[in-house]
């Protein structure tokens, strides 16, 4: 890419923090999502939902209803493949949807194609019901699948409705039109997504890769840090915050360790006796340094933000916890 440059590790840290808007420059939910490119979704919410934590780390306390409004009322954002995307990315994502229709390289991709072929009647039923009654929750659709009745799937249980909906979602036939008590509301994609230009797959993949590079700020090429030309390497304010395990600054654990000298792993799937730190531990970011980690837990019954453990340099942890407690609406912090 024209304008890229080789930088030192110290400069790379500053650029990475600035690119991820963790320098205090974030302004507003929509602009933040646009500049990050996407937000990852995950059901684990020991403290808060990952998409909310990522926004709080950059914006400080904000009203989560703003995100819901942008998604379901204003349609400035949309949900696909367990990520929240700006609506401007829809033409690029539609290219990936078309790619999903063709891909059979991996076993799971072949399984999905075979499932839809074998369950053609089930597929027609789901699309017909959404056409006439949508948007609907998955539980409002009958399981008319021929295969696996009574067998429990690792993620989907004994019903195959979600398997069908997720396959149709990957192909762009159905879309998430909203949420009811956290559960996805499904409808036909043509009633949820606006019309867009058709972008060729290679162009879409190039554009998405460029967006990722811009959002990350730096990448490694031949053992050197290469910086995106649009991100400043100016010093970062001495700001403190906590990071979600799904935050893009630390999501690539090897990159985070190379960049910050910070070894970090999410241990919630590790047996308790074998954990080095805790179930849901958040890195502490001060300026452009990862200085420590903390395991907070929000007790929603008592309204208390509990600190189950803290490690490393925690000299400014109270500032971050006070902001997090204000965001969560916690009555207090308990160590």
Buried (B, 14 or more C-beta within 10 A) or exposed (E): EEEBEEBEEEBBBBBBBBBBBBBBEBEEBBEBBBBBBBBBBEEEBBBBBBBBBBBBBBBBEBEBEBBEBBBBEEBBBBBBBEBBBBBEBBBBBBBBBBBBEEBEEEEEBEEBBEBBEEBEEBBEBBBEBBEEEBBBBBEBBEBBBEEBEEEEEEEBEEBBBBBBBBBBBBBBBBBBBBBEEEEBBBBBBEEBBEEBEEBEEEEBBEBBEEBBBBBBBBBEEEEEBBBBEEBBBEEBEEBBBBBBBBBBBBBEBEBBBBBBEBEBEBBEEBEEEEBEBBBBBBBBBBBBBBBBBBBBBBEEEEEBBBBBEBBBBBEBBEEBBBBBBEBBEBEEBEE
